[in-house]
Amino acid sequence: MNYDAGKFDVAVIGAGHAGIEAALAAARLGQRTVMFCINLDSVGNMPCNPSIGGTAKGHLVRELDALGGEMGVAADKTTLQSRMLNLGKGPAVHSLRAQIDRKAYTALMKHTVELQENLILKQAEVVDLTKNKDGWHCITRLGADYTCKTVILATGTFLAGKIFVGEVNYSGGPDGLFAAQGLSAALERLNIPLRRFKTGTPARVLRSSIDFSKLEVQEGDKQIIPFSYRSEKAPENSVVCHISYTGDEVKEVILKNIHRSPLYSGVIEGVGPRYCPSIEDKIMRFADKKRHQLFIEPCGADTEEMYLQGMSSSLPEEVQIAIYHAIPGLENAQIMRNAYAIEYDCVDPIMLNHSLEFKDHKGLYGAGQFNGSSGYEEAAAQGLVAGINAARSNMGLEPLVLSRASSYIGTLIDDLVTKGCSDPYRMMTSRSEYRLLLRQDNADERMMPIGYEIGLIDEKTYMAFLDRKETKEREIYRLRHSTVAPSEKINARLEALGTTPLSTGIKLSELIKRPEVSYFDLAEFDPCRPDLPYEVCCKVETEIKYEGYIARQQAQVEDMLKLEKRKLPRDTDYSLIEGLRLEAREKLDRVRPESIGQASRISGVSPSDVSVLNIWLEKKRREEKQ
C-alpha cells in the first residue's frame, strides 16, 4: 500500500548533473524540493570521462556558472589538470577543459546538495508518476507517495537501462548500478512516447601496468583560467595526461571480431552518439585512417584507475583486452573495469517548450539525457533552466527562455525543441551562428545580469562582475585614445612580429587590430598600462581585434530578434493557412513553434513558407484590430 510521504513544490527524479543543477536552483529560489536518486553514492557521478568542459562544453559551463549554477564551482575545487583548447584558432572557439578528480567531485556535489536549505535528498526509485487535482504524484518502489506542484525528469541513462558487452546483455545502469524499471511504463500511460538511445564508455586500467615511456606527455596550461567567476583562486595542475595511438594490429583485432559487436550484430536497438563513436565504429566508418588517437588520463588523486578517452567499446571483454594490448604503452595493461555500451529510454525533445516544460503536461519538465542530449555539461545546462522554470512556474512568474543569440545554453535548448535529434545531441561551436558573440570569455556579461535578476547570483558576485566589466571598458577606451610614436625599438619589435614598422604615430588599439600583434606584445611600449587580471587582458584584446566582425554579427542578431518577437498562437491550425506546403504544415503542427523565428529553423519549413506565415500573421493582427 502507498503512504503519504509529504508535499513538495518541486520533485527532481535523478541526481546526476542535470538533476543536481535543477534541484539546487529550485531550492535556492525558495522552493521546497525533493531529489530522488537510486543510489546516493552516485550523486553527481561521472560514469564516462572524469572531465568537465571541452570544445563548446566549456562555454556551457561558464554560462551555467554566470547564471548561478554549481558545476563550475565544483570543477575548480576538484581539478587535476586544466587546459584551454583551440588556442591556435580564433577566440570564438577557445574552450576550457579540466580533468577532474572523480570521487572528489561527486563527494563535493553530494555534500553541497545535503547542505542546501529547502532541499531533501532521498535514495529511492520512482516507479510511477500520476497527476490529479492535488498535483503530481511521485510514487516510489516502497510505496511512498510524494505530492508535488512540478516534476523534473532527469533520469540520465538509468531509464530502462541495458548493458551490452559482446554477446552479453542485461538490465543495468552505469557503473554496475540498478536500472530504473517502472518509470517508462508510467510515462507511456501519460501518452509520452519514448525511444531508445545508446552511449558507451571505455575501460579503466591500472596505472602501474602502463608503460609511460612509450606515451606522449600532455602538460596542463601554465596560465590557468577557472571555470567559475566565484572561485577565489585558479586551480593548479597536479597531474599530466598522456597520448597514444591505435595501429594496424588494433584494426586487425576489431575486423576479425566485428561480428561479435552488438552494434553490428543488430542486438542494440538504440541510436548512438554520432560525434563520440566507439573504437570499432571508428575502424568501420573511417577505414582509410591509419591510426586513431587516445588520451590516457587519471580518474583521481587517490586512485590508480586510468581512463582511456577515445576507446569506448561494446566488444566482448577478451576482445577488449586484445585491443588494448595492441596499443603502445598498454601492452601489459590490466583492465580494472571493462568497457560497455548502455541503452536507455529518452523522449523526443520536440515535445517540450523552450522552458523545457512538456507542451501537453503542465508542471512536468525534462532535462539532460532524458531529452536526447549527450554530455555532463549539456545535462547540467538543461537542469539549471528546468529548475529555474519549475520554480518560476510555482511562483506565478514568466519562464526563463534564453535565445540563440544570448548563449550556447539557448542554442542547445532551441536545437532540441525545434529540430529534435535523431542521435544523442552534443554541443559544438559550429552549432551557433553567433559564436563570435558567444565566447566563453564574455559569459559573465551575457548571463550574470540574468542570474542576478532571477536571484541565483548574490550581491557580492554581481558587484565584482560590474567592477570587472568597468575595468575592461576603461582599458579599451584608454587604448583607443593612446598614441605610440615610431621609434627604432618599436619598429624592430614590429618587424620581428612580421608586421609593417611605423612611420607616424598610431593608436594602440589600431596596432592591436593587426593579426600579428597581441595586447601583450605592446606592454613595454605602453608605460601607462594598468596591472590587469590575465582574463581581462584577453577580453580587451579580443574585443578590439574583432571589433568589426562583432558589430556585423550583432546586426545579424538584431534581424533575428525581429522574427523572434513575432509570436505564433499555440492553437494555430496550420492546415487552414493557404500557401503552406504540405511538409511545412506537418512539421509546424508537430513542433508548434512559439515564433516566426523558431518556425524558420524547423527542418522542412522553407523561406517561402516563412513568408506565408508572416503574411498570415499580419493579416490576423489587422483583423483583430478592427
N, C-alpha and C positions, 0 to 999 in steps of 0.2 A: 504494500500500500504506500501511496505517496504521502508526504507530510509537508506542511507549510514551512519553508526554510527562510521566510522573510521577504521583505520588499526592498527593491533597489531601483535607483534611477537608471543605471547603465549596467548591462552584463556584457562581458567580453569572453568569448569562447576561444581559448587558445592563448598561450603565454610565450609565443615566440616574439620575433622582432616587431611584427605588426600589432600583436596583442598588447605588448608592453607599452608601446607608444600610445595606443588607443586608451588603455586603462589609466595611464599616468595623466594624459591630457584631460580626460573626463573628470578624474578625481581632483586635479589641480584647479579645475573650473567649478569646483564645489558640488559635483555630483557624487552621490553615494554609489560606489562602483564595486562590483564583484568580478574577479577574473578567474576563470576555470583553466586548470592545467591537468593533463592526465598523470603527469609525474612532476612534482615540484623540483626535482633535480634537473629538469630540462628547461627551466625558465631561462629565456634568452640564449638557448643552445645554438651552437654553430655546427650543425651536422656535416656541413661541407667545409669549404676553406675557412680557417680561422683568420679572416682578414676583413677589414672594413674599408670601403672606398674602391677606387679604381676608375677607369675611364667612364665619365658621366656619373658614376655612382658616387664619386667624391663630391660632385656638385649637389647631389641629393642630400648627402649627409650635412653639408654646410647649410643648405636651405632649411633642412629639418631643424638644425640647431638654432638658426636665426628665428625660427617660429616658436621655439621653446621646447623642442624635443630633447630626448635624453641620449640618443645613440652617440653623438659626437663627444659628449662629456665622458661617457664610459669608455669609448675608444681611446681617448687621450690618456686616461688613467691606466690603461692596460696594454699600451703599445709596446711591442718588442722591436719593431723596425718601421721607419717611416720613409716613404719615397714619393716625390712628386713626379707623376708620369707625364710623358709627351712634352718635356721641356724643349725638345728640338723642334717643336711645332709652335703655332700661334697660341696666344693666351686663352683663346676660347676653349681649347681642348686640354689645357693643363688640368690634371686631376690628381688629387691626393689619395694615396693608398697606404694603409698601415697593416702590418702583420700583428695580430692580436694574441695575447695570452688567453687561450680559450676558456680555461677554468676560472681564471681571474675575472674575465668579462662576465661570465654567467653568474658567478658569485656576487659580483658588484651589482648587476642588474636585479637579481633576486632580492638583495638587501635593500636596494633603492625602493623596490615595489613594497617590501614589507614595512618600510618606514613611512610610506606615503599616507598622509591623512586622507580619509574618505575612501580608502581602497582596501578591500579584503581579498587575499589570495587564497584560493581553495583548490586542493587536489581532488578532482572529481571529473568523471566523464559525462558530458551532457549527451543523452541518448534520445531526447525528444524535445521538440520546440513547437509550441502551440500559441494561439492568440485568442483572447476573448475580451469582454468589456473591461476586465481588470488590467489588461496589458499583455505583454509577452510572458510566457512561462517556460523557463529553462528547467528541464527535469533530468536529474542525474540517474545513473545506473542504480544507485542506492535508494532512489525514491524521493530525494529532496526536490521540492518544487519552489524555485526562485521566481517571484513575480517582478518583472522589470518593465520600465517605460520604453526603453530602447535596448536593442541587442546588436552586438558587432560580431560577425563571424570571421575569425582569424585562425582558421584550422590548419594552415600550412600544408604539409604533406601527410598529415595524420588521417584525413578523411577517407575511410575505406582503403587505407594504405596497404600496399602489397609489395613485398621484397622479391627481387629476382637476382639470382646468381647462377648463371648457366641454366641447366635443366631444373634447378631447384627454385621453387617459388612458394611463398607462404604469406599469410596475413601478418602485417607488422608496420611499425612506424620507423622513423630514423633512429640510428644508434641502438637498435635492439629493444626499443620501447614498443608498447602495445599500440595498435591502430585504433582509431575511433570508428566504431562499427555501427552504432544505431542512428547517428545524426543524418546520414544520407537519406535514409528512408523517410525521416521526418520532413526534410526539405522537399522531397518529392511529393509528399502529401500536401505541401503548401503550393504545389504546382511550380516549383523551382527546378527546372531540368538541370541535371549535372552532366559533366563529361569527364573523360579521363586524360590527364596529362602525366608526364613522366620526367623524372630527373635522376641524376646519378652522382656518385661521389667516389673518389679514388681510394686506394688502400693507404693505411698508415704503416710506416716501417720503423724499426728500431734504429735509433741514431748510431749506436756502436757497430751496427752491421753495414754501415755505409762507408765506402772508400772515398773520402772527401778530396783526396789528391787528384782524382780524375774529374772533378767538377769545377765549373767556373764559379768564381765568387761574385756575389751581388751585394754590394755595400748599401747602407742606407744613406740618406742625404745628410750633409754636414749642417745645412741651414734648414731647420725643421719648422714648418708651419702647423699649428694644431688644427684639428677639426673644429673645435668649439671656441666660440667667441668668449665663453665664460671660463675657459681654462686659464689659470693664473700663470702657468708656465708651459712651455712647449715640452712634449715628450722627449725622451732620449733613446738613442739606438743602443740596444744591449745584445743584439744578435746579428749575424749575417745570414743571408739566404744563398742558395746555390742553384746552378742551372746545369742540366744535362740534355741529351738528345736521343731520340729513338733512331734506329738504323734499319738495315735490310733484315737483320735477324728478327727484330720485333715484327716487322711486316710479314715475314715468313710464318712466324708462330700464329699470328692473327688469321692470315688467309687459310692456314691449314685447319683452323678451328672455328671459322666464322659461322658454320652451320650450327654450332652449339651456342651461339649468342641468341638470347631471347628476342633481341632486336630484329634479327634476320630470320629467325625460325617462325615468327608470327605469334609468339606467346604473349608478348607485350602488346596491349591494345593502345596504351596511351601515347600521346604525341610528345616527343622530347624537345629540349631546347635547341633551337637552330644555331645559336651562337656559342654554345658550350657543349659540343659533341663529345661522345666517348672516344677513347683511343681507337676502338675498332671501327667506329663511324668515320673518324678522320682517315684511316687507312683506306676504307672503301670509297669514300667521297673524293679524296684527293690522291688518287692512285699514282700520279706522276711526281708527287712530292717526295724527295729523298729522305727527309727527316722531319720530326716534329719536336718542338721544344717542350721541356717540362721544368717546373720550378720545385725545388726541394726546400721546404720551409718548416720551421719548428712550430709545434702546436702550443707550446707554453714554456715558461721558465723552469717549471718543476715537473716536467715530464720528458721522457726520451722518445716520444712519438714524433715522427716527421711526416709532413703532409706532402703528397706528390701532385701538385697542381698541374692540370692538363692531362691527367691519366685516368679519368673516370672510366669505369668499365662494368659490364654485367656478364662477362665471360666466366666460365667455371673457375673455381679457386685454383686448381692446379695449372690452368692455362695462364691465369694472372701471375702466378709465381714464375712461370717460364718467360713471360713478357718482361717482368721487372728484372729478372736475372740477365736479360739480354741488353740491358741499358748500362752504359759506362758508369761505374761508381756504385751500381746496385747489384753487381754480380753475386754477392752473398747476402743480399738484403733479407732480413727476417720480417715477414709481414705480421703485424700485430692485429690489424683489422683489415679484412678483405674489402675490396670494392664491391659495390652493389648498385642496382637500379631500384628506384621506388616509384610505383604508380599510385595515383591518388585522384580523388574526386575534386572537381572545382566547378565554378559557374562561368557562364558566358557573361563577361562584364558589360555587354550591351544592355543587360537587364537593369543596370544601375544608372542613377543620375550622377552629375558631376560632384555632388555632395557625398557620393558613394552609398547613398540610400537606395534600396530597391524601389523601382518605379511603381510596382504593384503591391508593395508591402511596407506601409508607413511604419517607421521605427525600427526597421531591420536594415543593417548595413553590412557590407563586405569589405575585407581588407587583405592585402598580401597575396600569397599564392592561391588562396581561395578564389581570387579574382582573375587568376590566369597569369600572374606575373612570375618572375623568377628573380631571386636575389634577396639578401637581407635588407639592403638599402631601399629597394623598391617597396618591400613589405613595410618597413618602418615608416616611410613617407605616407603610404596609404593609411596605415594605422593611425598616425597623428591626425590626418584630415578626418577620418571616420570618427575618432574620439572627440575631436573638436565639434563636429557637426551633430553627433548624438547628444552632446551636452547642450549645444545651442538650440537644438530642437526641443529638448525638455524645458529650456528656459524661455521658449517662445521667440527666439531670435532667428534672423535670416541665416542660412548656411554660409559657410566659407567656401567660395568657389574661386580657385586660382586659374587664371587664364594661361594659355600657352606662352604669351608674351611676358608673363610675370616670373616664370620659374620652370625648372625641369620637373618639379612636382606637378605643376599644372599641365605640362606636356604629357607626362606619364598618364595622368588620370584621363585627360582628353583623348589620348590614343586608345586607352582601354574602353571607355564608354562610348566612343564614337566609331572606332574602326573594329573593335573587338580584337581577338588574337586567335590564330589557328595553332599556335605553339607557345610555350612559356615566354612571356614578354620580358625582354631585357632592355634597360635604358642604355642608349648610346648617344653621343653628342650629335651624330648625324640625324637623329630624330627631330632635333629642334631647328626650325628655320630662323630662329633668333639667337643662335648660340653665342654671337659676339656680345650681345647684351646680357646673356645669362651666364656670365663667367662665375667661377667659384669664388673669385676674389671680391666680388661685389654682392654676394648673397646677403650680407647684413643690410645693405642699402635697399635691397629689393624686398626682403622678408621681415626684417626686425620691426619696422613700424606696424606691420600686420600683427605680429606676435604680441607686441606691446598693447595694441588696441584690444585684442582678444582677451588678454590677461595672463598669458603664459610667459611673458618676458618681464622681469622685475625692473624697478626704477633704476637701480644701480647699473644693471647691464645696459639699459637703454641710454642712460646718460653717458656711459663710456662709448657707446656707439655714436652718439651725436658728437662727442668730442673728437672721435677718430675721423668722422666724416668732415668735420670743420677743418681739422688739421690737413687732410688731403686736399680740400678745396683751396685752402690758403696757400699750400705749396704749389698747386697748379697755377694759381693767379701769379705768384711770385715768379715762376719760370717763364710765364708769358710776358712779364714786364721787366725781365732782367736780360741785359745785353752782355755778350762776351766779345771782346775786341780781338782781332787777329794778332797772333804772336808766333814766334818761332817754335815755342814749346807746344802750343795747342795745335799748330799745323802739323808738327811732327807726329803728334798723337793721332790726329785725324787721318793722316796718310797711313799710319800703321794699322788703323782700323779699316783701311780700304775705301775711304771716302774723300771727297774734294776738300782741300785746305781752304781757309778763309781769306778773303781779300778785303772784306769790310766787316763791320760789326754785325752780329746776328743774335736774335733772341735765343735763349737757352732752349725754349720749347721747340723752336724750329730745328735746332740741332738734334734734339731727341727724336724728332719725326723721321730722321734719316734711318733707313733699315740697319745700317752698320753700327749705329751709335746707341748706347743704352744710357739710362739715367745715371747708373753707377760709373760709367766711363768718364763723366764730366765732373766728378767730385772735386778733383784737385784744382779745377778751373772755376770753381763756384764757391768762393770763400764765405758767402752769406748763407750757405745751405744749412738748414737746421738738422739736428740729430733726430731722425725719424725711425719708427719701427720698420723692420725689413718689409713686412707685408704692405704697409702704407706706401713705401717707396715703389714697390712693384705695381701697385694700383695707379699711382701717379704716372708712371711710365706708360702703362697700357692705355690710360685714358687720353694722354697726349698723342702717343704714337698712332692710335687708331681712331682719332677724333672724327675724321671724315666718314669712315666706314660705320662708326657707331651712329652718327647723325642720319646716315642713309637708312640704316636698319630701324632706327626709331621712327622714321617716316613710314616705313612698311607696317610697323606696329599700329600707328595711328589709323591707317587704312583698314587694317584687320579689325580694330576695335569698333569701327563704324558698323561692320557686319555683325559683330557680337552683340551690339546694342539693339539690333533688330530682332526682337523676341518672337518666336513662333508659339501660338497657343498649343498647349499639350493635347487638347482634344481635337486637333486638326484632322479632318478626313481627307487624306491626300488623294484618294480615288476620285474625289469630286473636283480637283483642281485641273482645269483644262490646260493642255500643253505639256504636262509632265509625262516623261516616258514611263513605260510600264515598270522597268527595272528601278527607276528612281522612286516611283510610288511605293514599290515593295520595300525598298531599303529605308525610305523615310518613315513608313509605317512601323517598321521593326525597331528602328533606333529612337524615333520620336524626338528629334533634336530640339534643343532649347532655344536655338537662334539660327538665323541665316548663316552666320559664320560656322557653326557646328555642322549645319546641313552641307555646306560647301566642302567639308572634309570627309564626308561619307563616301566610301568606295562605291561607284556606280551612279553617283549624282554628278552630272556634267555641268559645266558653266552655263549652258542653255537652260538647264533645269533650275539653277540658282536664279537666273534672270526671271523665269516664270514665277518662282516663289516671291521675288522682290515685287513684281508687278501685282501679284495676288494680294500680298500683304499691304501694299499701298492702297489698293482698291478697297480692301477691307477696312482700313483705317479711315478712309474718306466716308465710307458708308456709315460707320459708327459715329462720325462727327455730325452727320445730317440728322 
